[in-house]
Amino acid sequence: MNNKIELSASKVKRKKKIKKIAKIALLILLLLLIILYIIGRIIYNSGNFTVTLDRNLYYKKNIIIYDDINYKVYRSEIYAEVLESLDNISYKWLPNDLDDHDGGSHNGDNYIAYTFFIENLGDQTSDYWSELIIDDVIKNVDEAVRIRVYKNGEDTTYAKLSKRGGAEENTVPFESDTLVVRDHVENFRPGNINKYTIIIWIEGNDPECTDNILGGEIKIHMDFKSEFIEK
């Protein structure tokens, strides 16, 4: 009889121990999910699109970036205003004067628009590299995204290669899954200013624009560097 009581008590203790371990494991998992969520919000709350400047371009060449012609100071990063959501649209719906802007965010219905400048405030002719980089993608929304780059009034629209293997209509393919385009600007003379306008939208006529990308997100930044480093 005593053996049965001892055996039963041992089983109860074991069950309690297992429940306690399970609760601790569940709490740890929940904590990890909360941390991941917070990190994700921090990343995306900084904006769908940002521009970063290599410190060497400023400290060695006195080159700056800005989005307000009346506020030309050194900043290593500038931000476009966040759009909470983007519905798909056609490129035909975009205004024709998107590059005709003095600087900063000028988002419209379901597209991101951001104008900024890079200027040589120094006393020597320099050069720089620019890279348009995809930092993160959720639910393959990049399959239908379009990124139009205006540089001093001339524009090019970029898109990921179609699943059929060719370039999407009226676009230049991304250079890779994470690099949209790389550009080398030479002979950037003292006083020279290059104006950029970046437009981002989801192209409704893209075959990959389906319900599968609903709820997707994308984060992009443009990096200005003093030299090109092969990755």
LUMMAR-910502 format. One line per field, with one value per residue: residue number from 1; residue in three letters; z, x, y of N, C-alpha, C, O, CB in turn. Coordinates in steps of 0.2 Angstrom, whole numbers. Each point is the difference from the previous one (the first is absolute). Glycine has a CB too. Layout:
N
resi	c(NUM, ...)
resn	c(Ala, ...)
nup	c(Z, ...)
neast	c(X, ...)
nnorth	c(Y, ...)
caup	c(Z, ...)
caeast	c(X, ...)
canorth	c(Y, ...)
cup	c(Z, ...)
ceast	c(X, ...)
cnorth	c(Y, ...)
oup	c(Z, ...)
oeast	c(X, ...)
onorth	c(Y, ...)
cbup	c(Z, ...)
cbeast	c(X, ...)
cbnorth	c(Y, ...)
***
This chain:
231
resi	c(1, 2, 3, 4, 5, 6, 7, 8, 9, 10, 11, 12, 13, 14, 15, 16, 17, 18, 19, 20, 21, 22, 23, 24, 25, 26, 27, 28, 29, 30, 31, 32, 33, 34, 35, 36, 37, 38, 39, 40, 41, 42, 43, 44, 45, 46, 47, 48, 49, 50, 51, 52, 53, 54, 55, 56, 57, 58, 59, 60, 61, 62, 63, 64, 65, 66, 67, 68, 69, 70, 71, 72, 73, 74, 75, 76, 77, 78, 79, 80, 81, 82, 83, 84, 85, 86, 87, 88, 89, 90, 91, 92, 93, 94, 95, 96, 97, 98, 99, 100, 101, 102, 103, 104, 105, 106, 107, 108, 109, 110, 111, 112, 113, 114, 115, 116, 117, 118, 119, 120, 121, 122, 123, 124, 125, 126, 127, 128, 129, 130, 131, 132, 133, 134, 135, 136, 137, 138, 139, 140, 141, 142, 143, 144, 145, 146, 147, 148, 149, 150, 151, 152, 153, 154, 155, 156, 157, 158, 159, 160, 161, 162, 163, 164, 165, 166, 167, 168, 169, 170, 171, 172, 173, 174, 175, 176, 177, 178, 179, 180, 181, 182, 183, 184, 185, 186, 187, 188, 189, 190, 191, 192, 193, 194, 195, 196, 197, 198, 199, 200, 201, 202, 203, 204, 205, 206, 207, 208, 209, 210, 211, 212, 213, 214, 215, 216, 217, 218, 219, 220, 221, 222, 223, 224, 225, 226, 227, 228, 229, 230, 231)
resn	c(Met, Asn, Asn, Lys, Ile, Glu, Leu, Ser, Ala, Ser, Lys, Val, Lys, Arg, Lys, Lys, Lys, Ile, Lys, Lys, Ile, Ala, Lys, Ile, Ala, Leu, Leu, Ile, Leu, Leu, Leu, Leu, Leu, Ile, Ile, Leu, Tyr, Ile, Ile, Gly, Arg, Ile, Ile, Tyr, Asn, Ser, Gly, Asn, Phe, Thr, Val, Thr, Leu, Asp, Arg, Asn, Leu, Tyr, Tyr, Lys, Lys, Asn, Ile, Ile, Ile, Tyr, Asp, Asp, Ile, Asn, Tyr, Lys, Val, Tyr, Arg, Ser, Glu, Ile, Tyr, Ala, Glu, Val, Leu, Glu, Ser, Leu, Asp, Asn, Ile, Ser, Tyr, Lys, Trp, Leu, Pro, Asn, Asp, Leu, Asp, Asp, His, Asp, Gly, Gly, Ser, His, Asn, Gly, Asp, Asn, Tyr, Ile, Ala, Tyr, Thr, Phe, Phe, Ile, Glu, Asn, Leu, Gly, Asp, Gln, Thr, Ser, Asp, Tyr, Trp, Ser, Glu, Leu, Ile, Ile, Asp, Asp, Val, Ile, Lys, Asn, Val, Asp, Glu, Ala, Val, Arg, Ile, Arg, Val, Tyr, Lys, Asn, Gly, Glu, Asp, Thr, Thr, Tyr, Ala, Lys, Leu, Ser, Lys, Arg, Gly, Gly, Ala, Glu, Glu, Asn, Thr, Val, Pro, Phe, Glu, Ser, Asp, Thr, Leu, Val, Val, Arg, Asp, His, Val, Glu, Asn, Phe, Arg, Pro, Gly, Asn, Ile, Asn, Lys, Tyr, Thr, Ile, Ile, Ile, Trp, Ile, Glu, Gly, Asn, Asp, Pro, Glu, Cys, Thr, Asp, Asn, Ile, Leu, Gly, Gly, Glu, Ile, Lys, Ile, His, Met, Asp, Phe, Lys, Ser, Glu, Phe, Ile, Glu, Lys)
nup	c(0, -2, -15, -3, 7, -9, -14, 3, 4, -14, -8, 8, -3, -15, -1, 7, -10, -13, 5, 2, -15, -6, 7, -5, -15, 1, 5, -12, -11, 5, 0, -15, -4, 7, -8, -14, 3, 3, -14, -8, 6, -2, -15, -2, 9, -12, -10, -8, 0, 11, -10, 8, -4, -1, 15, -14, -5, 12, 1, -15, -6, 11, -5, 8, -4, 0, -2, 1, -15, 17, 4, -8, 15, -5, -2, 2, -7, -10, 5, -15, 11, 5, -14, 15, -15, -14, -4, -11, -6, -14, 2, -3, 15, -2, 1, -15, 15, 7, -4, 6, 17, 5, 3, 5, -2, -15, 9, -13, 7, 6, 2, 12, -7, 7, -8, 6, -7, -1, 3, -5, 16, -9, -6, -9, -14, 11, -8, 9, -3, -2, 7, -4, 15, -3, 17, -4, -12, 12, -12, -11, 4, -10, -10, -1, 3, -13, 7, -10, 2, -3, -4, -1, -1, -1, 6, 0, 3, 9, -3, 9, -14, -4, 9, -16, 6, -2, 8, 8, -15, 0, 7, -3, 5, 14, -6, 8, 4, 3, -14, -4, -6, 5, -5, -2, 3, -10, 5, 17, -7, 15, 0, -3, 6, -4, 0, 7, -5, 9, -9, 13, -11, 5, -17, 4, -12, 11, -8, 16, 1, 9, 12, 0, 5, 11, 10, -11, 10, -12, 12, -14, 8, -13, 6, -4, -1, 1, -10, -9, 14, -13, 11)
neast	c(4, 14, 0, -13, 6, 14, -8, -8, 13, 7, -13, 0, 15, -2, -12, 9, 11, -9, -6, 14, 4, -12, 3, 15, -5, -11, 10, 10, -11, -4, 14, 1, -14, 5, 13, -7, -9, 12, 7, -13, -2, 15, -2, -13, 3, 12, -14, -7, 14, 13, 8, 12, 9, 11, 1, 8, -11, 5, 15, 5, -10, -5, -12, -12, -10, -9, -14, 4, 7, 1, 11, 16, 1, 11, -14, 10, -16, -9, -13, -7, -10, 1, -8, -7, 2, 8, -17, 9, 2, 0, 16, -15, 0, 15, -6, 5, 6, 8, 11, -10, 8, 7, 3, -8, -6, -6, -7, -9, -9, 12, 16, 10, 0, 16, 4, 15, 9, 11, 5, 15, -2, 15, 7, -3, -8, -8, -2, -12, 0, -15, -1, -16, 3, -14, 4, -11, -8, -13, -3, 15, -3, 13, -12, -4, 14, -3, 15, -6, 16, -7, 16, -6, -18, 4, -14, 9, -16, 11, -10, 8, 6, -17, 1, 4, 16, -4, 4, -14, -5, 13, 14, 14, -3, 1, 15, -9, -14, 7, 1, -14, 14, 16, -2, 16, -7, 14, 2, -6, 6, 1, -16, -5, -15, 0, -16, -1, -15, 2, -14, -1, -12, -2, 3, -17, 10, 8, -7, 3, -15, -4, -9, 17, 1, -14, 11, 13, 8, 9, 10, 5, 14, 3, 15, 5, 13, 11, -2, -10, 1, 0, -13)
nnorth	c(-6, 6, -3, 9, 12, 1, -1, 12, 9, -3, 5, 14, 3, -3, 11, 12, -2, 1, 14, 7, -3, 6, 14, 2, -3, 11, 11, -3, 2, 14, 6, -3, 8, 13, 0, -1, 13, 9, -3, 4, 14, 4, -3, 9, 14, 3, 2, -12, 7, 1, 9, -9, 13, -13, 8, 1, 11, 10, -2, 3, 11, 11, -13, 8, -11, 13, -7, 18, 7, 4, -13, 2, -10, -11, -9, -13, 2, 10, -9, 0, 6, -16, -2, -5, -7, 1, -2, -7, 15, -5, 4, 7, 6, 8, 15, 0, 5, -15, 11, 13, -2, 14, -16, -12, -12, 5, -16, 1, -8, -11, 10, 0, 16, 0, 15, -5, 10, -10, 17, -4, 9, -4, 10, -16, -1, -10, -11, -2, -15, 5, -15, 3, -10, -8, 5, -11, -7, -1, -12, -1, 18, -4, -6, 16, 9, 9, 4, 13, 2, 16, -2, 17, -4, -16, -9, -13, -5, -9, -12, -11, -4, 0, -12, 3, 2, 17, 12, -1, 5, 10, -10, 3, -17, 7, 2, -11, -3, 15, 9, 9, 1, -3, 17, 0, 16, 0, 14, 2, 16, 4, 0, -16, 3, -16, 6, -16, 1, -14, -2, -12, -5, -14, 1, -1, -6, -11, -14, 4, 9, -15, 4, -3, 16, 0, 8, 5, 10, 5, 4, 8, 4, 8, -7, 16, -12, 11, -13, -8, -9, -11, -3)
caup	c(0, 1, -7, -4, 2, -2, -7, -2, 2, -5, -6, 0, -1, -7, -4, 2, -2, -7, -1, 1, -5, -6, 1, -1, -7, -4, 1, -4, -7, 0, 0, -6, -5, 1, -2, -8, -3, 2, -4, -7, 0, 0, -7, -5, 2, -2, -7, -6, -4, 3, -4, 4, -2, 3, 3, -4, -5, 3, 4, -5, -6, 2, -3, 5, -3, 3, -3, 1, -3, 5, 6, -3, 6, 0, 3, -3, -2, -1, 0, -3, 5, -1, -2, 4, -4, -7, -4, -7, -5, -7, -1, -4, 5, 3, -3, -4, 3, 7, 2, 0, 7, 4, 5, 5, -2, -3, -2, -3, 1, -1, -3, 4, -4, 4, -4, 4, -4, 3, -3, 2, 3, 1, -4, -4, -4, 3, -3, 5, -2, 3, -1, 2, 3, 3, 6, 3, -4, 3, -4, -8, -4, -5, -7, -4, 1, -5, 3, -5, 2, -4, 2, -4, -5, -4, 4, -2, 4, 1, 2, 0, -6, 1, 1, -7, -2, -3, 4, 0, -5, 1, 6, 0, 5, 6, -1, 4, 5, 5, -3, -6, -5, 2, -4, 2, -2, 0, -1, 4, 1, 5, -1, -3, 4, -4, 3, -1, 3, 0, 0, 1, 0, -2, -7, -1, -6, 0, 1, 6, 5, 2, 7, 4, 2, 5, 6, -1, 1, -3, 2, -5, 1, -5, 4, -4, 3, -3, -4, -1, 3, -2, 5)
caeast	c(-4, 5, 4, -5, 0, 6, 0, -5, 2, 5, -3, -2, 6, 2, -4, 1, 7, -1, -4, 4, 5, -4, -2, 6, 2, -5, 2, 6, -2, -4, 5, 4, -4, -1, 7, 0, -5, 2, 6, -3, -3, 5, 3, -4, -2, 5, -2, 0, 6, 5, 6, 6, 6, 6, 3, 6, -2, -1, 6, 6, -1, -5, -6, -6, -7, -5, -7, -2, 5, 1, 3, 6, 4, 2, -4, 2, -6, -6, -5, -6, -6, -3, -7, -2, -2, 0, -4, 3, -2, 3, 5, -3, -4, 4, 0, 6, 5, 2, 7, 0, -1, 6, 3, -4, -5, -6, -3, -7, -5, 3, 7, 5, 4, 4, 5, 6, 6, 7, 4, 7, 2, 7, 4, 3, -4, 0, -5, -3, -5, -7, -3, -7, 0, -6, 2, -4, -6, -4, -5, 2, -3, 5, -2, -4, 2, 4, 4, 2, 6, 1, 7, 1, -6, -1, -2, 1, -4, 3, -5, 3, -1, -6, 1, 1, 7, 2, -1, -7, -1, 3, 4, 7, 0, 4, 7, 0, -6, 1, 3, -4, 4, 6, 2, 6, 1, 7, 0, -5, 4, -2, -6, -4, -5, -4, -6, -3, -7, -1, -7, -1, -7, -1, -3, -6, 0, 5, -3, 2, -4, -6, -1, 5, 4, -4, 4, 7, 3, 6, 4, 6, 4, 5, 6, 5, 7, 6, 3, -4, 3, -4, -2)
canorth	c(6, 6, 0, 3, 8, 3, 0, 5, 7, 1, 2, 7, 4, 0, 4, 7, 2, 1, 5, 6, 1, 2, 7, 4, 0, 5, 7, 1, 1, 6, 5, 0, 3, 8, 3, 0, 5, 7, 1, 1, 7, 5, 1, 3, 6, 5, 2, -4, 2, 4, 1, 0, 3, -2, 5, 2, 5, 7, 2, 0, 4, 5, -2, -1, -2, 4, 0, 6, 4, 5, -3, -3, -2, -7, -5, -6, -3, 3, -4, 1, -1, -7, -1, -6, -5, 1, -4, 0, 5, 0, 6, 5, 5, 4, 7, 1, 5, -3, 3, 7, 1, 3, -4, -3, -5, 2, -6, 1, -6, -7, 0, 4, 4, 3, 4, 2, 3, -1, 6, 0, 6, 1, 4, -4, -5, -6, -5, -4, -5, 0, -7, 0, -7, -3, -3, -6, -1, -4, -3, 0, 6, 3, -3, 5, 7, 4, 5, 5, 5, 6, 4, 7, 1, -6, -5, -7, -4, -6, -6, -6, -5, -4, -7, -3, 0, 6, 6, 2, 5, 7, 1, -3, -5, 1, -3, -7, 0, 5, 6, 2, 3, 4, 5, 3, 7, 2, 7, 4, 6, 5, 3, -4, -3, -5, 0, -6, -1, -8, -1, -7, -2, -7, 0, -5, -4, -5, -6, -2, 4, -5, 0, -3, 5, 4, 0, 0, 6, 0, 6, 2, 7, 2, 1, 3, -2, 3, -5, -6, -6, -6, -4)
cup	c(0, -7, -5, 1, -2, -7, -3, 1, -5, -7, 0, 0, -7, -5, 1, -3, -8, -2, 1, -5, -7, 0, -1, -7, -4, 2, -4, -7, -1, 0, -6, -6, 1, -2, -8, -3, 1, -5, -7, 0, 0, -7, -4, 2, -2, -7, -5, -4, 4, -4, 5, -3, 3, 4, -3, -5, 3, 3, -5, -6, 0, -5, 4, -4, 4, -4, 0, -3, 5, 6, -2, 5, -1, 3, -3, -2, 0, -2, -4, 5, -2, -2, 4, -5, -7, -3, -7, -4, -6, 0, -4, 4, 3, -3, -5, 3, 6, 2, 1, 7, 3, 5, 5, -3, -3, -2, -3, 2, -3, -3, 5, -5, 5, -4, 5, -5, 4, -3, 3, 2, 1, -5, -5, -4, 3, -4, 6, -3, 3, -1, 3, 2, 3, 7, 2, -4, 4, -5, -8, -3, -5, -7, -4, 1, -6, 4, -6, 3, -5, 2, -5, -6, -4, 4, -3, 5, 1, 3, 0, -6, 1, 1, -6, -2, -3, 4, -1, -5, 2, 6, -2, 6, 6, -1, 4, 4, 5, -2, -6, -5, 3, -5, 2, -3, 0, -1, 3, 3, 6, -2, -4, 4, -5, 4, -1, 3, -1, 1, 1, 0, -1, -7, 0, -6, 0, 2, 7, 6, 1, 7, 4, 3, 5, 7, 0, 2, -3, 3, -4, 2, -6, 3, -5, 3, -3, -4, -1, 3, -2, 6, -2)
ceast	c(4, 4, -5, 0, 6, 0, -4, 2, 6, -2, -3, 5, 2, -4, 0, 6, 0, -4, 4, 5, -4, -2, 6, 2, -5, 1, 6, -2, -4, 4, 4, -4, -1, 7, 0, -5, 3, 6, -3, -3, 5, 3, -5, -3, 5, -2, 1, 6, 5, 6, 5, 6, 6, 4, 6, -2, 0, 7, 6, -1, -5, -6, -5, -6, -5, -7, -3, 5, 2, 3, 6, 5, 2, -5, 2, -6, -6, -5, -6, -6, -3, -7, -2, -2, 0, -5, 3, -3, 3, 5, -4, -4, 5, 0, 7, 5, 3, 7, 0, -2, 6, 4, -4, -5, -6, -4, -7, -4, 4, 7, 4, 4, 4, 6, 5, 6, 6, 4, 7, 1, 7, 4, 4, -5, 0, -4, -3, -4, -6, -3, -7, -1, -6, 2, -4, -6, -4, -6, 1, -4, 5, -1, -4, 2, 4, 4, 2, 5, 0, 7, 1, -5, -1, -2, 1, -5, 3, -5, 4, -2, -7, 2, 0, 7, 3, -1, -8, -1, 3, 4, 7, 1, 5, 7, 0, -6, 0, 2, -4, 4, 6, 2, 7, 0, 7, 0, -5, 3, -3, -6, -6, -6, -4, -6, -3, -7, -1, -7, -1, -7, -1, -4, -6, 0, 5, -4, 1, -4, -7, -1, 5, 5, -3, 4, 7, 3, 7, 4, 6, 4, 5, 6, 5, 6, 6, 4, -4, 4, -4, -2, 0)
cnorth	c(6, 1, 4, 8, 3, 0, 6, 7, 2, 2, 7, 5, 1, 5, 7, 3, 1, 6, 7, 1, 2, 8, 5, 0, 5, 7, 2, 2, 6, 6, 1, 3, 7, 3, 1, 5, 7, 2, 2, 7, 5, 1, 3, 7, 6, 2, -6, 1, 5, 2, 1, 2, -3, 6, 3, 5, 7, 2, 1, 4, 5, 0, -1, -2, 4, 0, 7, 5, 6, -2, -5, -2, -7, -5, -7, -4, 4, -4, 2, -1, -7, 0, -6, -6, 2, -5, 0, 5, -2, 6, 6, 5, 5, 7, 1, 5, -2, 3, 8, 2, 3, -4, -3, -5, 4, -6, 2, -6, -6, 1, 4, 5, 5, 3, 2, 2, -3, 5, -1, 7, 1, 4, -4, -4, -7, -5, -3, -6, 0, -7, 1, -8, -2, -3, -6, 0, -5, -3, 1, 6, 3, -3, 5, 7, 4, 6, 5, 4, 6, 2, 6, 0, -6, -6, -7, -4, -7, -5, -6, -4, -3, -7, -4, 1, 6, 6, 2, 6, 7, 1, -3, -5, 2, -3, -7, 1, 5, 7, 2, 3, 3, 5, 3, 7, 3, 8, 4, 6, 5, 4, -4, -3, -5, -1, -7, 0, -7, -1, -8, -2, -7, 0, -5, -4, -5, -7, -3, 4, -4, 1, -2, 5, 5, 0, 0, 7, 0, 6, 1, 5, 1, 2, 4, -1, 4, -5, -6, -6, -6, -5, -7)
oup	c(-4, -2, -4, -5, -3, -3, -5, -4, -2, -3, -5, -3, -2, -4, -4, -2, -3, -4, -3, -2, -3, -5, -3, -3, -5, -5, -2, -3, -5, -3, -2, -4, -5, -3, -2, -4, -4, -3, -3, -5, -3, -3, -4, -5, 0, -3, 1, -3, 3, -5, 5, -6, 6, -4, 0, -1, -3, -1, 2, -3, -4, -3, 5, -6, 6, -6, -1, 3, -1, 5, 0, 1, -4, 6, -6, -4, 4, -2, 0, 4, -5, 1, -1, 2, -2, 0, -2, 0, -1, 2, 1, -2, 4, -6, 1, -3, 4, 5, 2, 2, -2, 2, 2, -5, 2, -6, 2, 4, -5, -4, 3, -5, 4, -4, 5, -6, 6, -6, 5, -3, 2, -4, -4, 3, 1, -5, 5, -6, 6, -5, 6, -4, 3, 0, 3, -3, 3, -4, -4, -6, -4, -5, -6, -3, -4, 5, -4, 5, -5, 6, -6, -5, -3, 6, -6, 6, -5, 4, -3, -3, 5, -2, -1, -5, -1, 6, -5, -2, 6, 4, -4, 5, -1, -4, -2, 0, 2, 3, -5, -6, 6, -6, 6, -6, 6, -2, -3, 5, 2, -5, -1, 6, -6, 6, -6, 5, -5, 5, -4, 3, -2, 0, 0, 0, -5, 4, 3, 6, -3, 4, 6, 5, 3, 2, 5, 0, -1, 1, -2, 3, -3, 5, -5, 6, -6, -4, 5, -1, 2, 4, 4)
oeast	c(-1, 1, 3, -1, -1, 3, 1, 0, 1, 3, 1, 0, 2, 2, 0, 0, 2, 2, -1, 1, 3, 0, -1, 1, 2, 0, 0, 3, 1, -1, 1, 2, 0, -1, 2, 2, -1, 0, 2, 0, -1, 1, 2, -2, -2, 3, 4, 3, -3, 1, 0, 1, 1, 1, 2, 4, 1, 2, 4, 4, -2, -3, 1, -1, 1, 0, -6, 5, 5, 1, -1, 5, -3, -1, 1, 1, 0, 1, -2, 1, 0, -4, 3, 1, -1, 1, 4, -6, 4, -1, 3, -2, -2, 0, 5, 6, 1, 2, 5, -5, 6, 5, -5, -1, -2, -2, -3, 2, 0, 2, -3, 2, -2, 3, -1, 0, 1, 0, 2, 0, 2, -4, 5, -5, 5, -3, 2, -1, -1, 1, -1, 0, -3, 4, 3, -3, 2, -2, -4, -1, -3, 2, 1, -3, 3, -3, 4, -1, 2, 1, 1, 1, -5, 3, 0, 1, 2, -5, 5, -5, -1, 5, 2, 2, 6, -3, -3, 5, -2, 0, 1, -2, 5, 0, 4, -4, -5, 0, -1, 0, 0, 0, 1, 0, 3, -5, -3, 4, -6, 0, -5, 2, -2, -1, 0, -2, 1, -4, 3, -4, 5, -6, 1, -3, 0, -4, -4, 0, -5, 3, 0, 3, 3, 1, 3, -3, 3, -3, 4, -3, 2, 0, 1, 1, -1, 4, -5, 6, -6, 4, -2)
onorth	c(5, 6, 4, 4, 6, 6, 3, 5, 6, 5, 4, 5, 5, 3, 4, 5, 5, 4, 5, 6, 4, 3, 5, 5, 3, 4, 6, 4, 3, 5, 6, 4, 4, 6, 5, 4, 4, 5, 5, 3, 5, 6, 4, 4, 6, 4, -4, -5, 5, -4, 4, -1, 1, 5, 6, 5, 4, 5, 4, 3, 4, 5, -4, 0, 2, -2, 0, 1, 3, 3, -6, 4, -4, 2, 0, -5, 5, -6, 6, -4, -2, 5, -6, -6, 6, -6, 4, 1, -4, 5, 5, 6, 4, 0, -4, 0, 4, 0, 2, 2, -2, 2, 3, -1, 5, -1, 5, -4, -2, -5, 5, -3, 3, -3, 3, -1, -1, 2, -2, 5, 5, 4, 2, -2, -2, 2, 0, 0, 2, -3, 3, -4, 4, -5, -4, 5, -5, 5, 1, 0, 3, 3, 0, 5, -4, 3, -2, 3, -2, 1, -1, 2, -1, -1, -1, 2, -4, 2, -1, 1, -3, -3, -6, -4, 1, -1, -2, 3, 2, 5, -3, 2, 3, -5, -4, 5, 2, 5, -4, -2, 3, -2, 1, 1, 0, 3, 5, 0, -1, 2, 2, -2, 1, -1, -3, 3, -3, 3, -4, 4, -4, 3, -6, -5, -4, 0, -4, -1, 1, 4, 1, -1, 5, -5, 0, 5, -6, 5, -5, 5, -5, 5, -2, 1, 2, 2, -2, -1, 0, -1, -5)
cbup	c(10, 14, 7, 4, 13, 13, 5, 6, 14, 9, 3, 10, 14, 6, 4, 12, 12, 3, 7, 14, 8, 4, 11, 14, 6, 6, 14, 11, 4, 8, 14, 8, 4, 13, 13, 5, 7, 15, 9, 4, 9, 14, 6, 2, 10, 10, 2, 3, -14, 16, -14, 13, -9, -5, 10, 3, -3, 4, 8, 7, -1, 7, -14, 14, -9, 12, 3, 7, -11, -9, 6, -12, 12, -7, 8, 12, 1, -1, 11, -16, 6, 8, -11, 7, 11, 0, 9, 1, 10, -8, -1, -7, -2, 9, 9, -7, -10, -7, -9, -14, 2, -4, -4, 12, 7, 2, 8, -14, 4, 3, -15, 14, -13, 13, -13, 16, -10, 7, -5, -6, 4, 9, 12, 5, -11, 16, -16, 13, -7, 3, -5, -4, -1, -11, 0, 14, -14, 15, 14, 6, 15, 14, 11, 4, 16, -14, 14, -11, 11, -7, 10, 8, 3, -14, 11, -11, 2, -2, -1, 15, -7, -5, 11, 3, 0, -17, 3, 14, -10, -9, 12, -11, -7, 12, 0, 0, -4, 5, 9, 14, -14, 13, -9, 7, -2, -2, -8, -2, -14, 9, 1, -14, 13, -10, 4, -4, 1, 0, -4, 4, -2, 12, -5, 7, -1, 0, -15, -10, -1, -13, -9, -12, -13, -9, 0, -9, 12, -12, 14, -12, 16, -13, 12, -9, 8, 14, -1, -9, 8, -15, 0)
cbeast	c(-8, 0, 4, -6, -7, 3, 1, -9, -4, 4, -4, -9, 1, 3, -8, -6, 3, -1, -9, -2, 4, -5, -8, 3, 3, -8, -5, 4, -1, -8, 0, 5, -6, -7, 4, 1, -8, -3, 6, -2, -8, 2, 4, -1, -4, 6, -1, -15, -4, -5, -6, -6, -7, 0, -6, 1, -8, -14, -9, -1, 4, 12, 5, 6, 3, 9, 5, -13, -10, -10, -10, -7, -2, 13, -11, 9, 5, 5, 6, 4, -3, 11, -2, -5, -6, 11, -14, 8, -6, -9, 7, 1, -6, 7, -11, -13, -8, -9, -1, 2, -14, -11, 15, 2, 6, 7, 9, 2, -10, -14, -1, -1, -7, -6, -8, -4, -7, -1, -12, 3, -13, 3, -4, 15, -3, 4, 4, 0, 11, -3, 12, -4, 15, -10, 1, 8, 4, 4, -4, 3, -4, 6, -1, -6, -2, -6, 0, -10, 4, -13, 4, 11, 7, 6, -9, 11, -12, 16, -15, 4, 14, -11, -8, -14, -7, 0, 15, -6, -8, -10, -11, 7, -8, -10, 1, 17, 4, 2, 12, -9, -10, 4, -13, 7, -15, 9, 8, -10, 9, 11, 12, 7, 1, 11, -2, 13, -6, 15, -6, 14, -9, 6, 10, -3, -4, 13, 6, 11, 10, 0, -12, -4, 4, -12, -13, 2, -9, -1, -8, -5, -3, -9, -3, -9, -5, -3, 16, -11, 10, 3, -5)
cbnorth	c(-11, -8, -15, -15, -9, -10, -15, -13, -8, -13, -16, -9, -8, -15, -14, -7, -11, -16, -12, -8, -13, -15, -9, -8, -15, -13, -7, -11, -15, -11, -8, -14, -15, -8, -10, -16, -12, -7, -13, -15, -10, -9, -15, -16, -11, -9, 16, 4, -7, 0, 2, -8, 10, -14, -11, -16, -14, -8, -10, -14, -14, 2, -1, 8, -13, 10, -13, -4, -6, 3, 7, 1, 13, 2, 8, 5, -15, 16, -10, 1, 15, -8, 11, 14, -11, 11, -2, -13, 13, -11, -14, -14, -13, -10, 8, -2, 5, -10, -12, -1, -8, 8, 3, 11, -13, 12, -11, 11, 9, 0, -7, -7, -3, -5, 1, -6, 11, -15, 9, -13, -6, -15, 7, 1, 9, 3, -2, 10, -9, 15, -9, 14, -2, 3, 16, -4, 7, 1, 1, -12, -1, -2, -12, -13, 1, -6, -5, -4, -8, 2, -11, -1, 12, 6, 9, -1, 10, 4, 7, -1, 2, 11, 7, 6, -13, -5, 6, -7, -9, -1, 2, 9, -12, 5, 15, -7, -14, -14, 1, 5, 0, -9, 1, -12, 2, -14, -8, -11, 1, -2, 8, -1, 9, -5, 15, -8, 14, -5, 14, -4, 15, -7, 10, 13, 14, 9, 2, -3, 10, -12, -2, -9, -6, 3, -5, -14, 7, -10, 3, -9, 3, -1, -8, 8, -13, 5, 6, 6, 7, 2, 14)
***
